[in-house]
Amino acid sequence: MRSPKLAALELKRFGRGKLPRAALVAILLLPLLYGALYLWSFWDPYGRLDRIPVALVNDDKGATAAGRKIAAGDEITRGLRDSKVFAWHEVSAAEAREGVEDGSYYLSLTMPADLSERIASSSGDAPETGALQVRTNDANNYIVGQISRTVFSEVRTAASTNASRSFLDRIFISFSDIHDATEKAARGADELKGGIGKAQQGSKDLVDGLKTAKEGSGDLAGGLKKLGTGAGDLDTGAQQVAAGTQSLADKINSMAGNVRPYLKDNGKTIGDSARLVADSSQAIRDNLGLLVKTAPGAATKARLASDELNSLYTERCENIPTAAPAPDPAPSTDSGTAFPGPDPSACPPLKRAKTAAADVAAVADDVNTLVKNNSGDLKALDGRLATLQKQAKALAEHAPKLDEDLETAVTKINDLNTGAQKVAKGAGRLHTGLTDAKKGSATLNTGVGKLSTGADTLDGGLFKLADGSTELAGGLNDGVGKIPDYDKTDRDRRTEVMADPVQLASRSLHAAPNYGTGFAPYFIPLSLWVGAMVAYMLIQPLNRRALAAGASAWRIALAGWLPVAAIGLLQVGALISVLHWAIGLEMARAAGTVGFLALVTCCFTAIVQWLNARFGPAGRILVLALLMLQLTSAGGTYPVQTSPGFFGAIHPFLPMSYVVDALRRLISGGGLGPVWQACAVLAAFTAGALALTALSARRKQVWTLDRLHPELSL
């Protein structure tokens, strides 16, 4: 009979009654007690910390620093309540102490009365550290105490950071105040430097000016001497001018007395004469213009008239034939008919007219030539006539007032005489004053020399002062550049950094979403091992009928392994279904996880079968012992490196170590290297265990006294 048929016969035994069927169902569901139920019990404990009752005591009385109210206790209390880490109960210090002792509260956090005062002292002259008081009781729960230490460490860090911010913010404000004060001092030093520079330049200019003044005072003395001489000459000349103007005034006044009556009585006559001159000038100007225009035409006409008279005279008086006169012809009406002979009475006047016309033509030509050759002179003559006309008109207009104009001229001459007399007197006073100024210039020259010496000393002192002010201004400006000046945004940013200079930039690769997901790779193989272990408590590892029939050892081994392996596959299906759909386990590689767990249950089934087949009832104890060794060395909770050396030594030689590593990659993600390694190891363990089971089956086919009468029976 083949192995699958033997395995089916073994499973049929559980269908003969209710109890066997119930036992088979219990075997199928047993891994759920270890895998699903146990994982479910602490699937996400950190997500339910807000159910843990914790006492909170806020005795802080607050404080004031830099004009700002500080209430650190209230701030921490609000932060803790908002965080919802624990179920906080605000109680008194006595209630908190009693509650932690009797277990009403797992722990207590107390903020002392001087907490804010101590925090505020960090920005004062005598800083002190503030203290948060935590009371735990491991008799209540050790794990809660460990969790609280982590939580309260974060609370302490946050409170310290807040205190540091206040202290550092005050420092940065002080820096800004110092920067502003130094900047003002630097500006003042720059202004002082500029003022001293100007003063130095002024002192230099003063020295140069006094040197020039010294030279000028000498020149002034010499100049005043010359001025004194000139003033004497001016005085003499002014006296002479005054005498001259006096003589002129006397003569003018005498002449004006004689002329004034004539002008007063003949003003109208003078005006009429001036108008006559103006009109005559206008007439001459008009005739000159007419002469210029008509001279060329007149010359031409005169020449034509002269020619006509000359022709007439020649025809009438000179070109007459000498023959006897012919009888008188009949009268003719043609005006061009020649006269029959000269007229003695007409020729002499005609000759005189011819001569006169020739003279007129010659005169006209001369006039025309004169006009052409002297056009510039004629224009100049026209201009002079225009001027004469203008002056004549002006004289005609002023003629009635000539006596008054004469009076004005006499008055002005008298005023000139009066001024000349005053000038003469002033020149005398100037001569006297310059004589006194010449004496004062000598004293001025001596004083300017003393001022020049003092200005040299002042210039030297200001030069040293300028050097000192330059160094002061440079030092203050350098200091301003070295003293930081922070605005509010920059100050807040720097305070934030310095109060909490190191932050943890945590990045988790393939993070597990909760506590249960992280421990699933540990409890799933545990439940499958227990399932195989319990299954072989009900199913024989070696089929007795096959042993009695002398079947092949391999057939016997497979016949005992296949039914439990089939049950294990059903256990995998039930366990993964509950974990995924009921509890919420999310797997990065769900199909790979199921397939790998199928290999795991086959491997575990083979190992448990061999131990039971080889060692009999004692094998069940070995199965349990091997389970404990695997649980303690697999690194399912803490890294195996943190365990004693014995567990680290056996870690590489037990299958569950590879199963845990592989399941972590299949559930949470990551490289598949450990998965393939685990598959190879599990396949090797499976093949090795089946081979050992076949060897044990071969040995079981030989009955011995130990088999007939075993020392231990379970």
Phi, psi and omega per residue, in radians:
M1 nan 2.359 -3.076
R2 -1.343 2.887 -3.044
S3 -1.122 -0.809 3.133
P4 -1.012 -0.662 3.139
K5 -1.197 -0.670 3.072
L6 -1.114 -0.685 3.119
A7 -1.127 -0.687 3.131
A8 -1.156 -0.677 3.097
L9 -1.100 -0.627 3.136
E10 -1.140 -0.673 -3.131
L11 -1.306 -0.445 -3.133
K12 -1.152 -0.358 -3.134
R13 -1.089 -0.462 -3.087
F14 -1.476 -0.004 3.110
G15 -1.780 0.146 -3.058
R16 -1.571 -0.134 -3.123
G17 -2.857 2.981 -3.125
K18 -1.202 -0.720 -3.087
L19 -1.134 -0.785 3.077
P20 -1.060 -0.669 3.116
R21 -1.118 -0.731 3.112
A22 -1.101 -0.657 3.114
A23 -1.119 -0.717 3.124
L24 -1.117 -0.739 3.096
V25 -1.094 -0.701 3.118
A26 -1.084 -0.698 3.102
I27 -1.090 -0.718 -3.133
L28 -1.135 -0.638 -3.055
L29 -1.634 -0.125 -3.094
L30 -1.042 -0.703 3.119
P31 -1.054 -0.425 3.115
L32 -1.137 -0.527 3.135
L33 -1.155 -0.620 -3.134
Y34 -1.550 -0.727 -3.070
G35 -1.451 -1.122 -3.025
A36 -1.283 -0.888 -3.049
L37 -1.135 -0.743 -3.108
Y38 -1.210 -0.744 3.098
L39 -1.133 -0.665 3.141
W40 -1.085 -0.626 -3.071
S41 -1.103 -0.582 3.077
F42 -2.290 0.789 -3.111
W43 -1.039 -0.786 3.140
D44 -2.511 1.197 -3.090
P45 -1.148 -0.591 -3.122
Y46 -1.250 -0.352 3.077
G47 -1.399 -0.097 -3.118
R48 -2.122 0.391 3.127
L49 -1.157 -0.352 -3.141
D50 -1.220 -0.038 3.082
R51 -1.653 -0.121 -3.103
I52 -1.462 2.074 -3.126
P53 -1.261 2.235 -3.134
V54 -2.358 2.377 3.139
A55 -1.476 2.394 3.125
L56 -2.185 2.107 -3.110
V57 -2.019 2.065 3.135
N58 -2.012 1.621 3.102
D59 -1.706 0.091 -3.057
D60 -1.134 2.324 -3.112
K61 -1.735 -0.042 3.123
G62 1.419 3.003 -3.133
A63 -2.782 2.992 3.109
T64 -2.204 2.277 3.125
A65 -2.424 2.206 3.117
A66 0.975 0.668 3.113
G67 1.314 0.178 -3.104
R68 -2.089 2.341 -3.135
K69 -1.330 2.283 3.125
I70 -2.049 2.212 3.084
A71 -2.295 1.311 -3.067
A72 -1.094 -0.664 -3.128
G73 -1.074 -0.774 3.127
D74 -1.141 -0.688 3.131
E75 -1.126 -0.765 3.134
I76 -1.148 -0.688 3.129
T77 -1.069 -0.814 3.116
R78 -1.082 -0.718 3.135
G79 -1.106 -0.700 3.139
L80 -1.181 -0.714 3.131
R81 -1.163 -0.674 3.113
D82 -1.186 -0.564 -3.117
S83 -1.236 -0.489 3.135
K84 0.961 0.673 3.093
V85 -1.248 -0.804 3.106
F86 -2.207 3.008 3.007
A87 -1.529 1.655 -3.018
W88 -1.390 2.366 3.086
H89 -2.193 1.972 3.129
E90 -1.364 2.028 -3.093
V91 -2.374 3.076 3.079
S92 -1.384 2.960 -3.127
A93 -1.119 -0.669 -3.130
A94 -1.188 -0.721 3.129
E95 -1.149 -0.661 3.122
A96 -1.140 -0.783 -3.137
R97 -1.092 -0.750 -3.138
E98 -1.203 -0.695 -3.122
G99 -1.150 -0.681 3.101
V100 -1.179 -0.595 -3.125
E101 -1.220 -0.756 -3.081
D102 -1.608 -0.017 3.066
G103 1.630 0.047 3.091
S104 -1.127 -0.603 3.071
Y105 -2.152 2.413 3.133
Y106 -1.226 -0.515 3.126
L107 -2.863 3.053 3.127
S108 -2.453 2.599 3.070
L109 -2.165 2.168 -3.086
T110 -2.081 2.273 3.030
M111 -1.825 1.971 -3.025
P112 -1.167 2.939 -3.062
A113 -1.138 -0.543 -3.067
D114 -1.740 0.376 -3.099
L115 -1.087 -0.892 -3.130
S116 -1.134 -0.664 3.132
E117 -1.084 -0.730 3.126
R118 -1.208 -0.674 3.103
I119 -1.143 -0.716 3.128
A120 -1.156 -0.455 -3.124
S121 -1.151 -0.278 -3.130
S122 -1.142 -0.379 3.105
S123 -1.773 0.127 3.127
G124 -1.813 -2.809 -3.088
D125 -1.481 -0.416 -3.100
A126 -2.260 1.400 -3.092
P127 -1.200 2.527 3.092
E128 -2.326 2.705 3.112
T129 -1.556 2.445 3.056
G130 -1.563 2.721 -3.054
A131 -2.274 2.229 2.955
L132 -1.686 2.292 -3.041
Q133 -1.810 2.119 -3.136
V134 -2.020 2.312 3.098
R135 -2.158 2.155 3.121
T136 -2.102 2.912 3.120
N137 -2.508 1.761 -3.103
D138 -1.137 -0.271 3.073
A139 -1.194 -0.412 3.074
N140 -1.358 -0.910 3.101
N141 -2.980 2.160 -3.081
Y142 -1.268 -0.704 -3.088
I143 -1.114 -0.711 3.114
V144 -1.049 -0.669 3.089
G145 -1.083 -0.709 3.113
Q146 -1.156 -0.729 3.119
I147 -1.111 -0.731 -3.105
S148 -1.106 -0.607 3.132
R149 -1.108 -0.678 3.094
T150 -1.175 -0.776 -3.122
V151 -1.107 -0.836 -3.081
F152 -1.252 -0.406 3.017
S153 -1.128 -0.696 3.076
E154 -1.169 -0.675 3.097
V155 -1.087 -0.772 3.123
R156 -1.075 -0.748 3.135
T157 -1.089 -0.744 -3.141
A158 -1.121 -0.757 3.125
A159 -1.127 -0.720 3.116
S160 -1.121 -0.722 3.117
T161 -1.089 -0.717 3.129
N162 -1.100 -0.755 3.102
A163 -1.124 -0.715 3.130
S164 -1.111 -0.644 3.120
R165 -1.039 -0.789 -3.139
S166 -1.071 -0.784 -3.127
F167 -1.141 -0.823 -3.098
L168 -1.202 -0.611 3.114
D169 -1.092 -0.679 3.096
R170 -1.136 -0.669 3.114
I171 -1.104 -0.803 -3.109
F172 -1.150 -0.633 3.062
I173 -1.105 -0.725 3.103
S174 -1.080 -0.715 3.079
F175 -1.004 -0.781 -3.128
S176 -1.114 -0.717 3.107
D177 -1.089 -0.787 3.125
I178 -1.090 -0.723 3.136
H179 -1.062 -0.786 -3.118
D180 -1.122 -0.763 -3.139
A181 -1.112 -0.748 3.123
T182 -1.150 -0.637 3.120
E183 -1.121 -0.707 3.078
K184 -1.107 -0.755 3.109
A185 -1.078 -0.689 3.123
A186 -1.122 -0.729 3.094
R187 -1.095 -0.730 3.092
G188 -1.082 -0.709 3.115
A189 -1.137 -0.674 3.091
D190 -1.105 -0.740 3.108
E191 -1.129 -0.736 3.087
L192 -1.046 -0.765 3.122
K193 -1.054 -0.784 3.130
G194 -1.115 -0.734 3.130
G195 -1.129 -0.744 3.124
I196 -1.145 -0.665 3.088
G197 -1.053 -0.762 3.100
K198 -1.139 -0.709 3.115
A199 -1.097 -0.702 3.113
Q200 -1.102 -0.778 3.101
Q201 -1.101 -0.677 3.105
G202 -1.129 -0.713 3.119
S203 -1.138 -0.649 3.091
K204 -1.134 -0.769 3.094
D205 -1.090 -0.648 3.114
L206 -1.092 -0.770 3.119
V207 -1.047 -0.855 -3.141
D208 -1.096 -0.711 -3.130
G209 -1.135 -0.695 3.140
L210 -1.196 -0.615 3.045
K211 -1.081 -0.782 3.100
T212 -1.111 -0.698 3.120
A213 -1.108 -0.651 3.104
K214 -1.077 -0.817 3.100
E215 -1.122 -0.703 -3.122
G216 -1.160 -0.635 3.138
S217 -1.139 -0.643 3.054
G218 -1.122 -0.793 3.107
D219 -1.099 -0.605 3.131
L220 -1.106 -0.747 3.130
A221 -1.065 -0.803 3.110
G222 -1.115 -0.727 -3.124
G223 -1.133 -0.686 3.127
L224 -1.139 -0.580 3.085
K225 -1.114 -0.805 3.105
K226 -1.128 -0.685 3.116
L227 -1.089 -0.645 3.105
G228 -1.070 -0.750 3.099
T229 -1.110 -0.809 3.142
G230 -1.111 -0.649 3.136
A231 -1.113 -0.618 3.066
G232 -1.102 -0.796 3.095
D233 -1.082 -0.707 3.124
L234 -1.092 -0.705 -3.140
D235 -1.068 -0.789 3.141
T236 -1.114 -0.815 -3.122
G237 -1.107 -0.696 -3.124
A238 -1.117 -0.642 3.096
Q239 -1.119 -0.725 3.125
Q240 -1.129 -0.762 3.104
V241 -1.056 -0.754 3.134
A242 -1.054 -0.711 3.113
A243 -1.133 -0.709 -3.138
G244 -1.136 -0.802 -3.129
T245 -1.147 -0.554 3.095
Q246 -1.151 -0.731 3.128
S247 -1.148 -0.747 3.126
L248 -1.064 -0.788 -3.128
A249 -1.072 -0.688 3.140
D250 -1.107 -0.784 -3.119
K251 -1.144 -0.796 -3.124
I252 -1.072 -0.782 -3.132
N253 -1.063 -0.657 3.134
S254 -1.191 -0.804 -3.134
M255 -1.153 -0.717 -3.129
A256 -1.039 -0.598 3.122
G257 -1.129 -0.565 3.124
N258 -1.414 -0.673 -3.045
V259 -1.400 -0.573 -2.999
R260 -0.969 -0.772 -3.124
P261 -1.116 -0.664 3.139
Y262 -1.107 -0.812 3.141
L263 -1.126 -0.663 -3.112
K264 -1.172 -0.635 -3.074
D265 -1.498 -0.432 -3.023
N266 -2.025 0.393 -3.128
G267 -1.111 -0.673 -3.114
K268 -1.206 -0.717 -3.131
T269 -1.119 -0.743 3.109
I270 -1.075 -0.695 3.141
G271 -1.147 -0.733 3.136
D272 -1.135 -0.705 3.130
S273 -1.118 -0.717 3.129
A274 -1.125 -0.637 3.124
R275 -1.204 -0.658 3.098
L276 -1.076 -0.736 3.097
V277 -1.092 -0.719 -3.139
A278 -1.127 -0.751 -3.122
D279 -1.180 -0.700 3.121
S280 -1.111 -0.708 3.106
S281 -1.070 -0.691 3.128
Q282 -1.154 -0.706 -3.127
A283 -1.152 -0.748 3.117
I284 -1.084 -0.727 3.133
R285 -1.092 -0.706 3.126
D286 -1.141 -0.743 -3.135
N287 -1.181 -0.641 3.071
L288 -1.056 -0.711 3.125
G289 -1.150 -0.717 3.131
L290 -1.167 -0.634 3.117
L291 -1.113 -0.759 -3.138
V292 -1.105 -0.673 -3.088
K293 -1.311 -0.721 -2.979
T294 -1.647 -0.224 -3.068
A295 -1.028 -0.841 -3.139
P296 -1.057 -0.763 -3.137
G297 -1.177 -0.712 -3.135
A298 -1.111 -0.693 3.131
A299 -1.121 -0.689 -3.129
T300 -1.170 -0.809 -3.123
K301 -1.129 -0.716 3.139
A302 -1.115 -0.700 3.126
R303 -1.148 -0.679 3.135
L304 -1.151 -0.761 3.132
A305 -1.108 -0.676 3.132
S306 -1.131 -0.708 3.133
D307 -1.147 -0.743 -3.130
E308 -1.099 -0.753 3.135
L309 -1.160 -0.643 3.140
N310 -1.155 -0.707 3.116
S311 -1.150 -0.757 3.140
L312 -1.073 -0.769 -3.126
Y313 -1.113 -0.724 -3.132
T314 -1.126 -0.717 -3.103
E315 -1.232 -0.661 -3.025
R316 -1.537 -0.603 -2.953
C317 -2.001 -0.266 -3.053
E318 -2.022 -0.695 -3.063
N319 -1.606 1.011 -3.141
I320 -1.935 2.267 3.137
P321 -1.220 2.775 -3.071
T322 -1.634 -0.136 3.139
A323 -1.107 2.922 -3.137
A324 -1.148 2.545 -3.101
P325 -1.162 2.412 3.102
A326 -1.385 2.776 3.116
P327 -1.071 2.702 -3.092
D328 -1.135 2.186 3.067
P329 -1.323 2.974 3.097
A330 -1.152 2.558 3.132
P331 -1.023 2.467 -3.137
S332 -2.099 2.575 3.127
T333 -1.608 -0.046 -3.125
D334 -1.396 2.106 -3.100
S335 -1.201 -0.332 -3.106
G336 -1.560 0.124 -3.119
T337 -1.317 2.217 -3.105
A338 -1.103 2.580 3.087
F339 -1.264 2.638 -3.101
P340 -1.261 -0.267 -3.071
G341 -3.141 2.942 -3.113
P342 -1.233 2.678 3.116
D343 -1.877 1.901 -3.058
P344 -1.068 -0.531 -3.112
S345 -1.374 -0.428 -3.074
A346 -1.636 -0.456 -3.037
C347 -1.158 -0.740 -3.139
P348 -1.075 -0.865 3.108
P349 -1.077 -0.633 3.134
L350 -1.127 -0.634 3.119
K351 -1.161 -0.699 3.129
R352 -1.165 -0.673 3.105
A353 -1.111 -0.671 3.112
K354 -1.089 -0.764 -3.126
T355 -1.145 -0.754 3.138
A356 -1.107 -0.714 3.123
A357 -1.109 -0.658 3.101
A358 -1.126 -0.685 3.114
D359 -1.162 -0.732 3.129
V360 -1.083 -0.728 3.124
A361 -1.094 -0.701 3.120
A362 -1.118 -0.745 3.120
V363 -1.112 -0.736 3.131
A364 -1.076 -0.701 3.093
D365 -1.129 -0.718 3.127
D366 -1.100 -0.749 3.122
V367 -1.082 -0.761 3.131
N368 -1.075 -0.752 3.118
T369 -1.123 -0.711 3.117
L370 -1.065 -0.729 3.141
V371 -1.126 -0.757 -3.129
K372 -1.150 -0.776 -3.045
N373 -1.362 -0.326 -3.061
N374 -2.149 0.622 3.129
S375 -1.111 -0.631 3.121
G376 -1.154 -0.726 3.137
D377 -1.170 -0.668 3.102
L378 -1.089 -0.690 3.099
K379 -1.140 -0.752 3.109
A380 -1.068 -0.722 3.111
L381 -1.090 -0.680 3.106
D382 -1.101 -0.707 3.122
G383 -1.129 -0.745 3.134
R384 -1.138 -0.706 3.092
L385 -1.080 -0.668 3.103
A386 -1.107 -0.740 3.119
T387 -1.106 -0.794 3.125
L388 -1.051 -0.719 3.116
Q389 -1.065 -0.771 -3.124
K390 -1.127 -0.780 -3.129
Q391 -1.162 -0.644 3.125
A392 -1.140 -0.719 3.084
K393 -1.083 -0.761 3.135
A394 -1.089 -0.745 3.124
L395 -1.105 -0.679 3.122
A396 -1.100 -0.661 -3.139
E397 -1.222 -0.669 -3.059
H398 -1.585 -0.138 -3.066
A399 -0.988 -0.718 -3.137
P400 -1.141 -0.329 -3.057
K401 -1.966 0.294 -3.105
L402 -1.103 -0.602 3.128
D403 -1.175 -0.630 3.105
E404 -1.196 -0.758 3.113
D405 -1.065 -0.623 3.100
L406 -1.130 -0.681 3.106
E407 -1.095 -0.721 3.121
T408 -1.103 -0.764 3.138
A409 -1.079 -0.712 3.121
V410 -1.116 -0.716 3.121
T411 -1.070 -0.766 -3.125
K412 -1.139 -0.635 3.117
I413 -1.182 -0.663 3.085
N414 -1.147 -0.688 3.080
D415 -1.093 -0.708 3.096
L416 -1.041 -0.709 3.128
N417 -1.130 -0.755 3.118
T418 -1.060 -0.775 3.128
G419 -1.096 -0.708 3.133
A420 -1.085 -0.639 3.102
Q421 -1.129 -0.724 3.113
K422 -1.151 -0.706 3.103
V423 -1.037 -0.715 3.140
A424 -1.082 -0.763 3.104
K425 -1.130 -0.748 3.116
G426 -1.089 -0.683 3.114
A427 -1.086 -0.618 3.093
G428 -1.151 -0.776 3.123
R429 -1.136 -0.670 3.109
L430 -1.063 -0.727 3.130
H431 -1.073 -0.729 3.121
T432 -1.165 -0.763 -3.128
G433 -1.127 -0.713 3.136
L434 -1.144 -0.498 3.071
T435 -1.147 -0.729 3.088
D436 -1.210 -0.673 -3.133
A437 -1.122 -0.560 3.123
K438 -1.090 -0.659 3.098
K439 -1.194 -0.734 -3.141
G440 -1.174 -0.527 -3.124
S441 -1.121 -0.549 3.097
A442 -1.158 -0.750 3.089
T443 -1.122 -0.738 3.101
L444 -1.037 -0.716 -3.132
N445 -1.075 -0.698 3.112
T446 -1.158 -0.776 -3.139
G447 -1.136 -0.701 3.116
V448 -1.098 -0.632 3.082
G449 -1.065 -0.732 3.109
K450 -1.163 -0.730 3.098
L451 -1.071 -0.661 3.125
S452 -1.090 -0.720 3.097
T453 -1.109 -0.772 3.119
G454 -1.139 -0.642 3.120
A455 -1.145 -0.621 3.063
D456 -1.066 -0.776 3.108
T457 -1.094 -0.770 3.116
L458 -1.067 -0.707 -3.131
D459 -1.104 -0.712 3.100
G460 -1.114 -0.744 3.122
G461 -1.148 -0.717 3.120
L462 -1.171 -0.530 3.089
F463 -1.106 -0.788 3.090
K464 -1.136 -0.726 3.127
L465 -1.106 -0.649 3.112
A466 -1.114 -0.723 3.092
D467 -1.074 -0.773 3.134
G468 -1.126 -0.732 3.136
S469 -1.172 -0.570 3.090
T470 -1.128 -0.780 3.101
E471 -1.113 -0.724 3.126
L472 -1.092 -0.829 -3.135
A473 -1.112 -0.732 3.115
G474 -1.101 -0.750 3.125
G475 -1.124 -0.747 3.138
L476 -1.164 -0.703 3.109
N477 -1.153 -0.687 3.048
D478 -1.096 -0.697 3.128
G479 -1.118 -0.679 3.106
V480 -1.056 -0.700 3.138
G481 -1.182 -0.478 -3.101
K482 -1.557 -0.365 3.118
I483 -1.513 2.123 -3.102
P484 -1.208 2.586 3.084
D485 -2.271 1.917 -3.019
Y486 -1.913 2.325 2.969
D487 -1.423 3.116 -3.020
K488 -1.095 -0.730 -3.129
T489 -1.121 -0.816 -3.136
D490 -1.163 -0.654 3.140
R491 -1.150 -0.736 3.111
D492 -1.114 -0.710 -3.132
R493 -1.142 -0.777 -3.136
R494 -1.194 -0.655 3.094
T495 -1.090 -0.726 3.124
E496 -1.075 -0.753 -3.109
V497 -1.195 -0.793 -3.071
M498 -1.300 -0.511 3.086
A499 -1.245 -0.544 3.110
D500 -2.395 1.257 -2.963
P501 -1.201 -0.423 -3.074
V502 -2.101 2.110 3.082
Q503 -2.061 2.616 -3.125
L504 -1.579 1.959 3.069
A505 -1.602 1.471 -3.039
S506 -1.542 2.315 3.093
R507 -2.427 2.007 -3.075
S508 -1.711 2.188 3.060
L509 -1.485 2.189 3.103
H510 0.985 0.942 -3.065
A511 -1.208 2.463 3.030
A512 -1.415 2.311 -3.039
P513 -1.241 -0.392 -3.104
N514 -2.703 3.087 -3.073
Y515 -1.121 -0.728 -3.097
G516 -1.130 -0.709 3.116
T517 -1.082 -0.662 3.133
G518 -1.152 -0.542 -3.102
F519 -1.706 -0.095 3.138
A520 -1.014 -0.716 3.117
P521 -1.076 -0.304 -3.137
Y522 -1.575 -0.733 -3.040
F523 -1.499 -0.438 3.119
I524 -1.112 -0.897 3.098
P525 -1.121 -0.525 3.066
L526 -1.064 -0.803 -3.107
S527 -1.157 -0.650 3.128
L528 -1.206 -0.633 3.075
W529 -1.114 -0.766 3.126
V530 -1.136 -0.661 3.106
G531 -1.064 -0.784 3.103
A532 -1.132 -0.700 -3.127
M533 -1.085 -0.793 -3.134
V534 -1.224 -0.616 3.141
A535 -1.060 -0.714 3.137
Y536 -1.359 -0.031 2.945
M537 -1.366 -0.424 -3.134
L538 -1.840 -0.478 -3.106
I539 -1.908 2.379 -3.121
Q540 -1.221 2.328 3.115
P541 -1.144 -0.493 3.113
L542 -2.239 2.238 -3.104
N543 -1.204 2.100 -3.078
R544 -1.162 -0.648 -3.139
R545 -1.116 -0.694 3.122
A546 -1.197 -0.637 3.096
L547 -1.120 -0.743 -3.105
A548 -1.221 -0.544 -3.124
A549 -1.416 -0.090 3.118
G550 1.277 0.565 3.138
A551 -1.186 2.947 3.138
S552 -1.096 2.514 -3.118
A553 -1.056 -0.698 3.128
W554 -1.166 -0.656 3.120
R555 -1.152 -0.672 3.134
I556 -1.166 -0.750 -3.131
A557 -1.104 -0.789 3.136
L558 -1.178 -0.620 3.126
A559 -1.122 -0.563 3.094
G560 -1.464 -0.389 -3.089
W561 -1.542 -0.660 -3.019
L562 -1.080 -0.776 -3.120
P563 -1.108 -0.699 3.141
V564 -1.252 -0.603 3.078
A565 -1.122 -0.684 3.104
A566 -1.123 -0.733 3.078
I567 -1.089 -0.677 3.124
G568 -1.078 -0.672 3.099
L569 -1.127 -0.671 3.069
L570 -1.148 -0.655 3.089
Q571 -1.084 -0.711 3.111
V572 -1.072 -0.803 -3.135
G573 -1.062 -0.790 -3.126
A574 -1.157 -0.732 -3.092
L575 -1.149 -0.841 -3.105
I576 -1.150 -0.641 3.126
S577 -1.081 -0.818 -3.134
V578 -1.156 -0.762 -3.125
L579 -1.085 -0.674 -3.065
H580 -1.422 -0.933 -3.017
W581 -1.506 -0.472 -3.111
A582 -1.651 -0.794 -3.061
I583 -1.645 -0.590 3.080
G584 1.876 0.482 3.103
L585 -1.279 2.140 3.101
E586 -1.820 2.273 -3.078
M587 -2.001 2.313 3.115
A588 -1.113 -0.634 3.136
R589 -2.284 1.466 -3.033
A590 -1.134 -0.848 -3.125
A591 -1.091 -0.737 3.109
G592 -1.104 -0.639 3.131
T593 -1.131 -0.790 -3.136
V594 -1.111 -0.798 3.134
G595 -1.090 -0.726 -3.138
F596 -1.155 -0.711 3.118
L597 -1.132 -0.526 3.042
A598 -1.089 -0.746 3.076
L599 -1.139 -0.657 -3.139
V600 -1.102 -0.821 -3.104
T601 -1.174 -0.587 3.058
C602 -1.127 -0.717 3.127
C603 -1.150 -0.850 -3.125
F604 -1.086 -0.685 3.123
T605 -1.076 -0.729 -3.141
A606 -1.133 -0.720 -3.130
I607 -1.169 -0.801 -3.136
V608 -1.131 -0.666 3.105
Q609 -1.048 -0.798 -3.108
W610 -1.101 -0.781 -3.123
L611 -1.079 -0.700 3.111
N612 -1.238 -0.674 -3.132
A613 -1.221 -0.651 -3.072
R614 -1.413 -0.737 -3.004
F615 -1.895 -0.006 3.061
G616 1.147 -2.424 -3.133
P617 -0.992 -0.603 3.114
A618 -1.173 -0.399 3.133
G619 -1.109 -0.533 3.114
R620 -1.120 -0.644 3.090
I621 -1.199 -0.672 3.121
L622 -1.151 -0.651 3.088
V623 -1.047 -0.768 3.127
L624 -1.159 -0.719 3.124
A625 -1.127 -0.721 3.116
L626 -1.129 -0.615 3.079
L627 -1.073 -0.778 -3.123
M628 -1.131 -0.688 3.105
L629 -1.112 -0.680 -3.138
Q630 -1.216 -0.705 -3.137
L631 -1.114 -0.645 -3.088
T632 -1.439 -0.299 -3.080
S633 -2.009 -0.029 -3.074
A634 -1.372 -0.267 -3.088
G635 1.241 0.587 -3.102
G636 -1.340 -0.462 3.132
T637 -1.866 -1.249 3.088
Y638 -1.765 2.682 3.091
P639 -0.968 2.470 -3.080
V640 -1.084 -0.390 3.124
Q641 -1.155 -0.362 3.123
T642 -1.504 -0.130 -3.135
S643 -1.519 2.876 3.065
P644 -1.012 2.789 -3.036
G645 -1.020 -0.555 -3.126
F646 -1.027 -0.778 -3.105
F647 -1.223 -0.588 3.059
G648 -1.180 -0.528 -3.125
A649 -1.259 -0.656 -3.097
I650 -1.559 -0.163 -3.097
H651 -0.943 -0.816 -3.074
P652 -1.255 -0.183 -3.003
F653 -1.826 0.095 -3.109
L654 -2.049 2.425 -3.020
P655 -1.140 -0.578 -3.070
M656 -1.131 -0.453 3.091
S657 -1.037 -0.739 -3.136
Y658 -1.316 -0.572 3.136
V659 -1.133 -0.761 -3.121
V660 -1.089 -0.818 -3.139
D661 -1.080 -0.732 -3.112
A662 -1.183 -0.737 -3.134
L663 -1.124 -0.583 3.083
R664 -1.061 -0.719 3.123
R665 -1.241 -0.609 -3.116
L666 -1.314 -0.598 -3.095
I667 -1.504 -0.844 -3.062
S668 -1.638 -0.324 -3.132
G669 1.846 2.948 -3.132
G670 2.208 -3.108 -3.135
G671 -1.119 2.650 -3.067
L672 -1.668 0.134 3.127
G673 -0.982 -0.896 3.106
P674 -1.062 -0.514 -3.139
V675 -1.170 -0.829 -3.138
W676 -1.157 -0.624 3.083
Q677 -1.122 -0.735 3.123
A678 -1.126 -0.680 3.115
C679 -1.065 -0.744 3.132
A680 -1.133 -0.760 -3.135
V681 -1.128 -0.772 -3.125
L682 -1.143 -0.689 3.097
A683 -1.086 -0.708 3.119
A684 -1.130 -0.773 3.111
F685 -1.096 -0.690 -3.128
T686 -1.118 -0.852 -3.140
A687 -1.104 -0.727 3.135
G688 -1.126 -0.737 -3.129
A689 -1.155 -0.721 3.112
L690 -1.134 -0.663 3.101
A691 -1.112 -0.754 3.112
L692 -1.154 -0.621 3.100
T693 -1.157 -0.690 3.083
A694 -1.089 -0.710 3.094
L695 -1.103 -0.707 3.110
S696 -1.155 -0.637 3.115
A697 -1.126 -0.676 3.104
R698 -1.090 -0.702 3.124
R699 -1.202 -0.576 -3.113
K700 -1.232 -0.292 3.122
Q701 -1.271 -0.174 3.076
V702 -1.853 2.069 -3.106
W703 -1.460 2.413 3.116
T704 -2.261 3.004 3.121
L705 -1.129 -0.554 3.129
D706 -1.151 -0.608 3.114
R707 -1.288 -0.595 3.134
L708 -1.288 -0.635 -3.136
H709 -2.269 1.364 -3.112
P710 -1.177 2.589 -3.134
E711 -1.310 -0.486 -3.110
L712 -2.385 2.326 -3.130
S713 -2.316 2.269 3.129
L714 -2.067 nan nan
